[in-house]
Amino acid sequence: MSAAWIPVLCLGVCLLLLLPEPAGSEGAVPIAITCFTRGLDIRKEKADVLCPGGCPLEEFSVFGNIVYASVSSICGAAIHRGVISNSGGPVRIYSLPGRENYSSVAANGIQSQTLSRWSASFTVTKGKSGTQEATGQAVSTARPAIGKRLKKTPEKKTGNKDCKADIAFLIDGSFNIGQRRFNLQKNFVGKVALMLGIGTEGPHVGLVQASEHPKIEFYLKNFTSAKDVLFAIKEVGFRGGNTNTGKALKHTAQKFFTADTGARKGIPKVVVVFIDGWPSDDIEEAGIVAREFGVNVFIVSVAKPIPEELGMVQDVAFVDKAVCRSNGFFSYYMPNWFGTTKYVKPLVQKLCTHEQMVCSKTCYNSVNIAFLIDGSSSVGESNFRLILEFVSNIAKIFEISDIGAKIAAVQFTYDQRTEFSFTDYSTKENVLAVIRSIRYMSGGTATGDAISFTVRNVFGPMRDSPNKNFLVIVTDGQSYDDVRGPAAAAHDAGITIFSVGVAWAPLDDLKDMASKPKESHVFFTREFTGLEPIVSDVIRGICRDFLESQQ
């Protein structure tokens, strides 16, 4: 049987449908698909399809190389494989069994992603051309004929914009929970994921399994629709082993939330840890690491140990020691894995309460640091460059952005010059570049006036900023004016001062300027080359003071 144009009864102008030959016959017309049709949408062992042209390469979801997970876009896989170009064309798809460890490879403008496991796969080869246009859609000037509609190109949902969070579900995959309760746990996680409102501008989620060794099942960047996340959760297999939750939490805090894996700048990082019973290892250290990395840890504990079992628990207070804050908000309890639907909404409400994610704020992303730089004639050009290097080495450690850490610099002699303010530059690259370009002034030393100038003109406009304020003063000599009064005014304004003295800077002046305790806010070196070792001390001091302010 050959292909033929068959008129279909319609209103107004008739639309001609091309009816293909039976599947598998030579010369069969390829099925027109969209850019985002996935392998799992084609329910045949072998099929010829027709990819449209002009697909947006950056929006393809492709998992694997040569052999692709069936959740991948067919056209994306075909371009990645080199079977077609982005101008579209015929592709033959072959269904294959599922597998583990789909690899990540960049090819032909597409970066495929890793996937630990999927239930079905496919591969692609060059297809046979048919007579149908490679547009992926019907073209007509009339109303559509009654009959089967072509699938619309799926639009990526923006999701719940009121619940912006990057969430890792850390599920229990140990022998302690067992296969049956493991599946019930996955069902609960799926319900939570569905209610969150996952989307491009809403929450993104990933999944890690804790057992003997942690395994990241999928990352934040892998899926941005609830449907795909539910598919991925369903495919996660039970691993078994000890309940090494601490090991898994530490691994997740350190490795999961990176730009390469899909973590977004300025979005709260959250780990929801599910523990059936109690952990086999120490979880307190992992909680400390998570807080240092700005991760908000929630613990969902199920089936708490009964009194007879407490002797087997390494630390009965493991929940309070692991969560972001031991105030009750970050801990959640369910008696068992049965009838858990009623627990879904309260947990989702917690995860979507942005203002409660206090552990997202770290010393690296929630501080305003101004540098007050001595440009007097006693410093000299070459030593002035060493001061700028000292400033740069501190600044580059922080997460500078329009919603993160902010840096400013003032140079002083008898006069003051704002080199740049907190709002002038919002990227680390620009801040470091402008520090390098600062020109040496030369002149006298009036440190007190410079402190007052900086408090008024640099910190003044930032009075409503949620960031904690720090001032780092670098000077090599005695001030010709009073420093005690201006420094006290800065302290009263909530500004923490570190004073760094070089060469002839008098210790009394340094102590008068510095915040309390003086011994941890005053630094001194005889030579300008001695500034480099002080960099890490200042950074540690800033982080220490920040953490104390958050208690």
C-alpha positions as CSV (number, residue, x, y, z in Angstrom):
1,M,0.0,0.0,0.0
2,S,1.4,3.4,-0.9
3,A,0.8,6.7,0.8
4,A,-2.1,8.7,-0.5
5,W,-3.8,12.0,0.0
6,I,-7.2,11.4,1.5
7,P,-9.7,14.3,1.8
8,V,-11.4,14.5,5.2
9,L,-14.9,16.1,5.7
10,C,-14.6,19.5,7.3
11,L,-16.2,22.8,7.5
12,G,-15.2,25.4,4.9
13,V,-11.9,24.4,3.2
14,C,-10.9,20.7,3.4
15,L,-7.6,19.7,5.0
16,L,-5.8,16.9,3.3
17,L,-4.3,14.3,5.6
18,L,-1.4,12.2,4.5
19,L,-2.1,8.6,5.7
20,P,1.2,6.7,6.0
21,E,1.8,3.1,5.0
22,P,1.7,0.5,7.7
23,A,4.6,0.6,10.1
24,G,7.7,-1.3,9.1
25,S,7.0,-1.2,5.3
26,E,9.6,0.3,3.0
27,G,8.9,3.9,2.0
28,A,6.7,4.6,5.0
29,V,6.3,8.3,5.7
30,P,8.1,9.4,8.9
31,I,5.9,10.5,11.8
32,A,6.2,14.3,12.3
33,I,7.3,15.0,15.9
34,T,8.1,18.2,17.9
35,C,11.5,19.3,19.2
36,F,10.6,18.0,22.6
37,T,9.0,14.6,21.8
38,R,10.8,12.0,24.0
39,G,11.8,8.5,23.4
40,L,9.2,7.2,25.8
41,D,6.5,8.9,23.7
42,I,7.2,6.5,20.8
43,R,5.8,3.2,21.9
44,K,7.4,1.1,19.1
45,E,10.5,-1.0,18.9
46,K,11.5,0.8,15.7
47,A,10.0,3.9,14.2
48,D,10.8,6.6,11.6
49,V,10.2,10.1,12.7
50,L,10.7,13.6,11.2
51,C,12.4,16.3,13.4
52,P,11.5,19.9,12.7
53,G,14.2,22.5,12.1
54,G,15.2,25.4,14.3
55,C,14.9,23.7,17.6
56,P,16.5,25.7,20.5
57,L,19.6,23.7,21.4
58,E,19.9,25.1,24.9
59,E,16.4,23.8,25.8
60,F,17.0,20.1,24.9
61,S,17.0,17.5,27.7
62,V,19.4,14.7,26.6
63,F,20.7,12.0,28.9
64,G,23.5,9.7,27.7
65,N,25.7,9.3,24.6
66,I,25.0,6.9,21.7
67,V,22.5,5.1,24.0
68,Y,20.0,7.6,25.5
69,A,17.6,7.4,28.4
70,S,14.0,7.3,27.0
71,V,13.2,10.6,28.9
72,S,15.6,12.3,26.4
73,S,14.3,14.4,23.4
74,I,14.6,12.4,20.2
75,C,15.5,15.3,18.1
76,G,18.0,16.5,20.7
77,A,19.6,13.0,20.8
78,A,19.7,12.9,17.0
79,I,21.5,16.3,16.8
80,H,23.9,15.2,19.6
81,R,24.7,12.0,17.8
82,G,25.3,13.8,14.5
83,V,22.4,12.0,12.7
84,I,20.8,15.3,11.7
85,S,21.7,19.0,12.0
86,N,19.5,21.7,13.6
87,S,17.8,22.1,10.3
88,G,15.8,18.9,11.0
89,G,15.3,15.8,9.0
90,P,14.3,12.1,9.2
91,V,15.5,9.9,12.1
92,R,15.1,6.3,12.8
93,I,14.7,5.4,16.5
94,Y,15.3,2.0,18.0
95,S,14.0,1.1,21.5
96,L,16.5,-0.5,23.9
97,P,16.3,-1.8,27.5
98,G,17.0,0.4,30.5
99,R,20.5,0.7,31.9
100,E,22.6,2.5,34.5
101,N,25.1,5.3,34.3
102,Y,24.1,7.3,31.2
103,S,27.2,9.4,30.5
104,S,27.5,13.2,29.9
105,V,29.1,14.2,26.7
106,A,29.2,17.5,24.8
107,A,28.7,17.1,21.0
108,N,27.3,19.2,18.2
109,G,26.2,22.1,20.4
110,I,24.4,20.0,23.0
111,Q,25.7,19.0,26.4
112,S,24.1,15.7,27.4
113,Q,23.6,15.0,31.1
114,T,24.3,12.1,33.4
115,L,21.6,9.9,34.8
116,S,22.2,7.1,37.2
117,R,19.5,4.8,36.0
118,W,16.4,4.7,33.8
119,S,14.0,1.9,32.8
120,A,14.2,2.3,29.0
121,S,16.6,3.6,26.4
122,F,16.9,4.3,22.7
123,T,19.4,4.9,20.0
124,V,19.1,6.8,16.7
125,T,20.3,6.5,13.1
126,K,19.7,8.3,9.9
127,G,16.1,7.9,8.8
128,K,14.6,7.6,5.4
129,S,13.1,10.7,3.8
130,G,9.4,10.8,3.1
131,T,7.3,13.4,1.3
132,Q,6.1,15.2,4.4
133,E,7.5,18.7,5.3
134,A,9.8,18.7,8.3
135,T,7.9,21.4,10.2
136,G,6.5,19.4,13.1
137,Q,3.1,20.9,12.6
138,A,0.1,20.8,10.2
139,V,-0.3,23.7,7.8
140,S,-3.8,24.8,6.8
141,T,-6.0,27.8,6.1
142,A,-9.1,26.1,7.4
143,R,-10.4,24.7,10.6
144,P,-8.7,21.5,11.7
145,A,-10.4,18.3,10.5
146,I,-12.2,16.2,13.1
147,G,-9.8,13.4,14.1
148,K,-6.5,12.9,15.8
149,R,-4.8,16.2,16.7
150,L,-1.1,16.7,16.4
151,K,0.7,17.1,19.8
152,K,1.6,20.7,20.7
153,T,5.1,21.5,21.5
154,P,5.2,21.3,25.3
155,E,5.8,24.6,27.0
156,K,8.2,24.6,30.0
157,K,6.2,25.6,33.0
158,T,7.5,28.4,35.1
159,G,6.3,26.7,38.3
160,N,5.5,28.2,41.7
161,K,7.3,31.6,41.7
162,D,6.5,32.0,45.4
163,C,8.5,28.9,46.3
164,K,11.9,29.5,44.9
165,A,14.3,26.9,46.4
166,D,16.9,24.4,45.2
167,I,16.0,21.2,47.1
168,A,17.8,18.0,47.5
169,F,15.8,15.1,48.9
170,L,18.2,12.8,50.8
171,I,16.3,9.6,51.1
172,D,17.0,6.6,53.3
173,G,18.2,3.6,51.2
174,S,19.6,1.4,54.0
175,F,18.7,-2.1,55.1
176,N,17.1,-0.4,58.1
177,I,14.2,0.9,56.0
178,G,13.9,-2.2,53.7
179,Q,12.5,-2.4,50.2
180,R,8.8,-2.0,51.1
181,R,9.1,1.1,53.2
182,F,11.7,2.4,50.7
183,N,8.9,2.4,48.1
184,L,6.5,4.1,50.4
185,Q,9.2,6.7,51.1
186,K,9.5,7.3,47.3
187,N,5.7,7.7,47.0
188,F,5.8,10.4,49.8
189,V,8.7,12.3,48.2
190,G,6.8,12.2,44.9
191,K,3.7,13.8,46.5
192,V,5.9,16.5,48.0
193,A,7.6,17.2,44.7
194,L,4.2,17.4,43.0
195,M,2.8,19.9,45.5
196,L,5.9,22.1,45.4
197,G,5.1,23.4,41.9
198,I,8.4,22.6,40.2
199,G,9.2,24.7,37.2
200,T,11.8,26.9,35.5
201,E,11.1,29.8,37.8
202,G,9.9,27.8,40.8
203,P,11.6,25.1,43.0
204,H,14.1,22.8,41.4
205,V,14.7,19.4,43.0
206,G,17.3,16.6,42.9
207,L,17.6,13.3,44.8
208,V,20.4,11.6,46.8
209,Q,20.2,8.1,48.3
210,A,21.9,7.5,51.6
211,S,23.1,4.0,52.3
212,E,26.6,2.5,52.8
213,H,27.9,5.1,50.3
214,P,25.9,8.1,49.1
215,K,24.7,8.2,45.5
216,I,23.3,11.3,43.7
217,E,20.4,9.9,41.7
218,F,19.7,13.1,39.7
219,Y,20.7,16.8,40.0
220,L,18.8,20.0,40.1
221,K,19.4,20.7,36.4
222,N,18.2,17.3,35.2
223,F,14.4,18.0,35.4
224,T,12.4,21.1,35.6
225,S,8.9,19.6,35.4
226,A,7.0,17.7,38.0
227,K,6.1,14.9,35.5
228,D,9.8,14.2,34.8
229,V,10.7,14.3,38.4
230,L,8.0,11.8,39.3
231,F,9.3,9.5,36.5
232,A,12.9,9.8,37.9
233,I,11.9,9.1,41.5
234,K,10.0,6.0,40.4
235,E,13.1,4.7,38.6
236,V,15.4,5.0,41.7
237,G,16.4,1.5,42.9
238,F,16.9,0.4,46.5
239,R,20.6,0.1,47.5
240,G,20.8,-1.3,51.0
241,G,23.7,-1.1,53.5
242,N,24.2,0.9,56.7
243,T,22.3,4.2,57.4
244,N,25.3,6.5,56.8
245,T,23.2,9.6,56.8
246,G,26.0,11.8,58.1
247,K,28.3,10.8,55.3
248,A,25.6,11.4,52.7
249,L,24.6,14.8,54.1
250,K,28.2,16.0,54.1
251,H,28.6,14.7,50.5
252,T,25.4,16.5,49.4
253,A,26.4,19.8,51.1
254,Q,29.8,19.8,49.4
255,K,29.0,18.3,45.9
256,F,25.4,18.8,45.1
257,F,24.8,22.6,45.0
258,T,27.2,23.8,42.3
259,A,26.6,26.0,39.3
260,D,27.5,23.0,37.1
261,T,24.8,20.8,38.7
262,G,22.1,23.4,38.4
263,A,22.3,25.4,41.7
264,R,21.0,29.0,41.1
265,K,22.7,32.1,42.5
266,G,20.7,33.7,45.3
267,I,18.2,30.8,45.7
268,P,18.0,29.1,49.1
269,K,19.7,25.7,49.2
270,V,17.7,23.0,51.1
271,V,18.4,19.4,52.0
272,V,15.4,17.4,53.2
273,V,16.9,14.4,55.1
274,F,14.6,11.3,55.6
275,I,15.7,9.0,58.4
276,D,13.8,5.8,59.2
277,G,14.9,5.1,62.8
278,W,18.3,6.6,63.4
279,P,21.6,7.1,61.6
280,S,24.5,4.7,61.8
281,D,27.2,7.4,61.8
282,D,27.9,10.8,63.2
283,I,25.6,13.4,61.8
284,E,26.6,16.4,63.8
285,E,29.8,17.2,61.8
286,A,27.8,16.9,58.6
287,G,25.3,19.5,60.0
288,I,28.2,21.9,60.7
289,V,29.5,21.5,57.2
290,A,26.1,22.0,55.7
291,R,25.7,25.3,57.6
292,E,29.1,26.4,56.5
293,F,28.1,25.8,52.9
294,G,24.8,27.8,53.4
295,V,22.6,24.8,53.2
296,N,19.3,24.7,55.2
297,V,18.9,21.1,56.6
298,F,15.5,19.7,57.4
299,I,15.2,16.3,59.1
300,V,12.1,14.2,58.5
301,S,12.3,11.4,61.1
302,V,10.1,8.4,60.8
303,A,9.6,5.8,63.5
304,K,11.7,7.3,66.3
305,P,13.7,4.7,68.4
306,I,11.7,3.3,71.3
307,P,13.3,3.4,74.8
308,E,14.6,-0.2,74.4
309,E,16.5,0.9,71.3
310,L,18.1,4.1,72.6
311,G,21.2,2.2,73.7
312,M,21.9,1.5,70.0
313,V,21.7,5.2,69.0
314,Q,25.0,6.9,68.7
315,D,23.6,10.3,69.6
316,V,19.9,10.6,70.7
317,A,20.0,14.4,69.9
318,F,21.0,13.8,66.3
319,V,18.1,15.8,64.9
320,D,18.9,19.0,66.8
321,K,22.5,18.7,65.9
322,A,22.0,18.3,62.2
323,V,19.2,20.7,61.3
324,C,19.8,24.4,60.3
325,R,18.5,25.7,63.6
326,S,17.2,23.7,66.6
327,N,14.0,25.8,66.9
328,G,11.5,23.2,65.8
329,F,11.0,24.7,62.3
330,F,13.6,22.4,60.6
331,S,12.5,19.1,62.2
332,Y,9.4,17.1,61.1
333,Y,8.1,13.8,62.5
334,M,5.9,11.1,61.0
335,P,5.0,8.0,63.0
336,N,5.3,5.7,60.0
337,W,5.1,5.5,56.2
338,F,1.4,4.7,56.1
339,G,-1.2,7.3,55.6
340,T,1.3,10.1,55.0
341,T,-0.7,12.2,52.6
342,K,-1.8,14.5,55.4
343,Y,1.9,15.3,56.1
344,V,2.6,16.5,52.6
345,K,1.1,20.0,52.7
346,P,2.7,21.1,56.1
347,L,6.1,20.0,54.9
348,V,5.7,21.9,51.6
349,Q,4.7,25.0,53.4
350,K,7.9,24.8,55.5
351,L,10.0,24.3,52.4
352,C,8.4,27.3,50.7
353,T,8.9,29.7,53.6
354,H,11.8,31.7,52.1
355,E,12.3,34.1,55.0
356,Q,12.9,31.2,57.4
357,M,15.8,29.8,55.4
358,V,18.3,31.5,57.7
359,C,21.2,29.1,56.9
360,S,21.2,30.4,53.3
361,K,22.9,33.4,54.7
362,T,26.7,32.9,55.1
363,C,29.6,35.1,55.8
364,Y,30.5,34.7,52.1
365,N,27.2,36.1,50.7
366,S,25.7,38.3,53.3
367,V,28.3,40.9,54.2
368,N,29.2,44.5,53.1
369,I,33.0,45.0,53.4
370,A,34.6,48.4,52.9
371,F,38.3,48.9,52.7
372,L,39.9,52.1,54.0
373,I,43.3,52.3,52.3
374,D,46.1,54.5,53.5
375,G,47.4,56.4,50.5
376,S,49.9,58.7,52.4
377,S,53.4,59.5,51.1
378,S,55.1,57.2,53.6
379,V,53.5,54.2,51.9
380,G,55.1,54.6,48.5
381,E,54.0,53.3,45.1
382,S,55.3,49.8,45.3
383,N,54.0,49.2,48.8
384,F,50.7,50.7,47.8
385,R,50.4,47.9,45.2
386,L,51.0,45.3,48.0
387,I,48.1,46.9,49.9
388,L,45.9,46.6,46.8
389,E,46.9,42.9,46.4
390,F,46.0,42.4,50.1
391,V,42.5,43.9,49.5
392,S,42.0,41.8,46.3
393,N,42.9,38.6,48.1
394,I,40.3,39.2,50.7
395,A,37.6,40.4,48.3
396,K,37.9,37.5,45.9
397,I,36.9,35.0,48.6
398,F,33.4,36.4,48.9
399,E,30.3,35.8,46.7
400,I,29.9,39.2,45.2
401,S,26.6,39.9,43.4
402,D,23.7,42.3,43.4
403,I,22.0,40.1,46.0
404,G,25.2,38.8,47.8
405,A,28.3,40.2,49.3
406,K,29.2,43.8,48.4
407,I,32.6,45.5,48.4
408,A,33.6,49.2,48.5
409,A,37.0,51.0,48.8
410,V,38.0,54.5,50.0
411,Q,41.6,55.9,49.8
412,F,42.7,58.5,52.2
413,T,45.5,61.0,53.0
414,Y,44.3,64.3,54.5
415,D,41.6,64.0,51.9
416,Q,39.3,61.1,51.1
417,R,38.4,59.6,47.7
418,T,35.7,57.0,47.2
419,E,37.3,54.6,44.7
420,F,34.0,52.7,44.4
421,S,30.9,52.2,46.5
422,F,28.9,49.1,47.4
423,T,26.4,49.6,44.5
424,D,28.9,50.4,41.8
425,Y,29.9,46.9,40.8
426,S,28.0,43.6,41.3
427,T,30.4,41.0,39.9
428,K,33.7,39.7,41.4
429,E,35.5,40.3,38.1
430,N,34.6,44.0,38.0
431,V,35.4,44.5,41.6
432,L,38.9,42.9,41.3
433,A,39.6,44.9,38.1
434,V,38.7,48.2,39.7
435,I,40.9,47.5,42.8
436,R,43.9,46.8,40.5
437,S,43.3,50.1,38.7
438,I,43.2,52.4,41.9
439,R,45.8,55.2,41.5
440,Y,48.1,56.1,44.5
441,M,47.2,59.5,45.9
442,S,50.2,60.4,48.3
443,G,49.9,63.0,51.1
444,G,49.3,63.2,54.8
445,T,47.4,60.8,57.2
446,A,44.1,61.8,58.7
447,T,42.5,58.4,59.6
448,G,39.8,59.8,61.9
449,D,38.3,62.0,59.2
450,A,38.5,59.1,56.7
451,I,36.5,56.8,59.1
452,S,33.8,59.5,59.5
453,F,33.7,60.0,55.7
454,T,33.3,56.3,55.0
455,V,30.6,55.8,57.6
456,R,28.6,58.7,56.2
457,N,29.1,58.3,52.5
458,V,29.8,54.6,52.0
459,F,27.8,52.8,54.7
460,G,25.1,55.6,55.0
461,P,23.3,54.6,51.8
462,M,23.3,50.9,52.9
463,R,21.5,51.5,56.2
464,D,18.6,49.3,55.0
465,S,20.8,46.5,53.7
466,P,20.2,43.1,55.3
467,N,24.0,42.4,55.1
468,K,26.3,42.7,58.1
469,N,28.8,45.7,57.8
470,F,32.6,45.4,58.1
471,L,35.3,48.0,57.7
472,V,38.9,46.9,57.1
473,I,41.4,49.8,57.8
474,V,45.0,49.4,56.4
475,T,47.5,52.1,57.5
476,D,51.3,52.4,57.9
477,G,51.6,55.4,60.3
478,Q,50.1,57.6,63.0
479,S,47.1,59.6,62.3
480,Y,47.3,63.4,62.6
481,D,43.7,63.5,64.0
482,D,41.7,61.7,66.6
483,V,40.6,58.2,65.6
484,R,38.8,57.1,68.9
485,G,35.6,59.2,68.4
486,P,35.0,58.4,64.7
487,A,35.7,54.7,65.4
488,A,33.2,54.7,68.3
489,A,30.6,56.2,66.1
490,A,31.2,53.5,63.5
491,H,30.8,50.8,66.2
492,D,27.5,52.4,67.3
493,A,26.3,52.3,63.7
494,G,26.8,48.5,63.7
495,I,30.0,48.5,61.7
496,T,32.7,45.9,62.8
497,I,36.2,47.3,62.3
498,F,39.4,45.3,61.7
499,S,42.5,47.5,61.9
500,V,45.6,46.3,60.0
501,G,48.8,48.2,60.8
502,V,52.1,48.1,58.9
503,A,55.6,49.5,59.8
504,W,55.1,52.7,62.0
505,A,51.4,52.3,62.7
506,P,51.1,52.8,66.5
507,L,49.4,49.9,68.3
508,D,47.3,52.3,70.5
509,D,45.7,53.8,67.3
510,L,45.0,50.3,65.9
511,K,43.3,49.2,69.2
512,D,41.3,52.4,69.5
513,M,39.9,51.8,66.0
514,A,39.2,48.1,66.2
515,S,36.1,46.4,67.5
516,K,36.1,44.2,70.6
517,P,37.6,41.9,71.5
518,K,40.7,44.0,70.4
519,E,43.0,41.0,70.2
520,S,41.0,39.4,67.4
521,H,40.4,42.6,65.5
522,V,43.9,44.1,65.4
523,F,46.7,42.8,63.1
524,F,50.2,44.2,62.7
525,T,53.2,43.4,60.4
526,R,56.6,45.1,60.2
527,E,56.8,44.8,56.4
528,F,54.2,45.3,53.7
529,T,55.2,41.8,52.4
530,G,53.8,40.5,55.7
531,L,50.2,41.5,54.7
532,E,49.7,38.2,52.7
533,P,49.6,35.9,55.8
534,I,47.0,38.2,57.4
535,V,44.5,37.7,54.6
536,S,43.2,34.4,56.0
537,D,43.1,35.8,59.5
538,V,40.8,38.7,58.4
539,I,38.5,36.4,56.5
540,R,38.2,34.0,59.4
541,G,37.5,37.0,61.7
542,I,34.7,38.3,59.4
543,C,33.1,34.8,59.3
544,R,33.4,34.4,63.0
545,D,31.8,37.7,63.7
546,F,29.0,37.1,61.1
547,L,28.1,33.7,62.6
548,E,28.0,35.2,66.1
549,S,25.7,37.9,64.9
550,Q,23.3,35.2,63.6
551,Q,22.9,33.4,66.9
